[in-house]
Amino acid sequence: MNSRNRNVALLGTLAVGLGGIVLGHFLTTAFVSPTPGPTASLQSEPDAVLLAALDELPSGKDAHGGDRSVHVVITFSASNGRYCRVFQWRANSQAAEGVACRQNDRWQVLAWDGTSSIDSGFHPAGASKLIEGVVDRLGGDRALDEVREHQAMQTKWE
């Protein structure tokens, strides 16, 4: 292969890679419901029930406060070492699933799928392709067992 063909192949490979990154970012943000839900409020007015659940609630448990409820589905350690949690959230007639990861001593919602039906009840992780895709991209270990999750909570997720 001559030098020109190698350069064209390299540029094509870089373009495909960059396109994948842009598409991944678009899919993560385009299908994240901006309203209603905690994605916007976690940055200005925190959803106290969600934040408390992410900080203190063991996987498989529910937290309730006013018209809101949160069910923590699983906790895992991402490939970059951050703790992440998959959760289901409800408020009034709205339901959603999300993924939040610990970053700089606070929880950051990385994905929010507001397409859940309020009538479907809580369902297992992986029901949402968006959430499943985000968890796959975060990589890391499988779900933390009860002991490791408790240790992470005791050390304030550090």
C-alpha positions in Angstrom: 0.0 0.0 0.0 1.5 3.3 -1.0 1.7 6.4 1.3 -1.3 8.1 -0.2 -3.5 5.1 0.3 -2.3 4.6 3.9 -3.1 8.3 4.6 -6.6 7.9 3.1 -7.2 4.8 5.1 -6.0 6.5 8.3 -8.2 9.5 7.8 -11.2 7.2 7.1 -10.5 5.3 10.3 -10.2 8.5 12.3 -13.5 9.8 10.7 -15.3 6.6 11.7 -14.0 6.8 15.2 -14.9 10.4 15.6 -18.4 9.7 14.2 -18.8 7.0 16.8 -17.9 9.3 19.6 -20.3 12.0 18.3 -23.1 9.4 17.9 -22.5 8.0 21.4 -22.7 11.5 22.8 -25.8 12.3 20.8 -27.5 9.0 21.9 -26.6 9.7 25.5 -28.0 13.2 25.5 -30.7 13.1 22.9 -32.8 10.4 24.6 -32.2 11.8 28.1 -35.5 13.4 29.0 -34.8 17.0 30.1 -38.1 17.2 31.9 -39.5 16.1 34.1 -37.1 14.5 36.3 -34.0 15.0 38.4 -31.5 15.5 35.6 -32.2 19.3 35.6 -33.1 19.5 39.2 -29.9 17.8 40.5 -28.0 20.7 39.2 -30.1 23.4 40.7 -32.6 22.0 43.1 -31.6 18.5 44.1 -34.2 15.8 44.3 -33.7 15.0 47.9 -35.3 11.5 47.7 -33.0 10.5 44.8 -29.9 11.9 46.4 -30.6 10.2 49.7 -31.3 6.9 47.9 -28.1 7.1 45.9 -26.1 7.9 49.0 -27.7 5.5 51.5 -30.0 3.0 50.0 -28.8 -0.6 49.4 -29.6 -2.1 46.0 -33.0 -3.7 45.8 -34.6 -1.3 48.2 -37.1 1.5 47.8 -37.1 5.1 49.2 -40.2 7.2 49.4 -40.7 10.9 50.1 -43.8 12.9 49.3 -44.9 12.1 45.7 -41.5 10.6 44.8 -40.0 7.1 45.1 -36.7 5.7 44.1 -35.7 2.0 43.7 -31.9 1.3 43.5 -31.5 -1.6 41.1 -27.7 -2.2 41.2 -24.4 -0.6 42.2 -21.3 -1.2 40.2 -17.7 0.1 39.9 -17.1 1.6 36.4 -13.9 0.9 34.6 -12.5 4.3 35.7 -13.1 3.3 39.4 -16.2 5.5 40.0 -19.1 4.0 41.8 -22.3 4.0 39.7 -25.9 3.1 40.5 -28.8 2.2 38.2 -32.1 3.4 39.6 -35.8 3.7 38.9 -37.6 7.0 39.8 -41.2 7.9 40.1 -43.1 11.1 40.8 -46.8 11.6 40.4 -47.7 10.1 37.0 -44.1 10.0 35.7 -41.6 7.2 35.8 -38.0 6.9 34.6 -34.8 4.9 34.8 -31.4 6.4 35.2 -27.7 5.8 35.8 -25.8 8.0 38.2 -22.1 7.9 39.0 -20.1 9.4 41.9 -17.9 12.3 40.7 -16.1 14.8 43.0 -18.1 13.9 46.1 -21.5 14.1 44.5 -23.8 12.1 42.2 -23.9 12.9 38.5 -26.9 11.6 36.5 -25.3 10.3 33.3 -28.4 8.8 31.7 -32.1 9.4 32.1 -34.8 7.4 30.2 -38.2 8.9 30.8 -40.0 6.4 28.6 -40.9 4.1 31.5 -44.6 3.5 32.0 -45.9 4.4 35.5 -48.2 1.3 35.2 -45.4 -1.1 34.5 -44.1 -1.1 38.1 -40.5 -1.5 38.9 -38.8 -3.8 36.4 -35.3 -5.4 36.2 -32.3 -3.5 35.0 -31.6 -3.7 31.3 -35.3 -3.1 30.3 -34.2 0.2 28.8 -31.8 0.0 25.9 -30.4 3.4 26.7 -29.6 2.5 30.3 -28.2 -0.9 29.2 -26.0 0.9 26.6 -24.7 3.4 29.2 -23.9 0.7 31.7 -22.0 -1.2 29.0 -20.0 1.9 28.0 -19.1 2.5 31.6 -17.6 -1.0 31.8 -16.0 -2.1 35.0 -17.0 -4.8 37.4 -20.2 -6.7 37.7 -22.7 -5.5 40.4 -21.2 -5.0 43.8 -22.2 -7.6 46.3 -23.9 -6.6 49.6 -20.6 -6.4 51.6 -18.8 -4.3 49.0 -21.8 -2.0 48.6 -22.0 -1.5 52.3 -18.3 -0.7 52.6 -18.6 1.9 49.8 -21.5 3.5 51.6 -19.6 3.6 54.9 -16.7 5.3 53.2 -19.0 7.9 51.6 -18.4 6.3 48.2 -14.6 7.0 48.2 
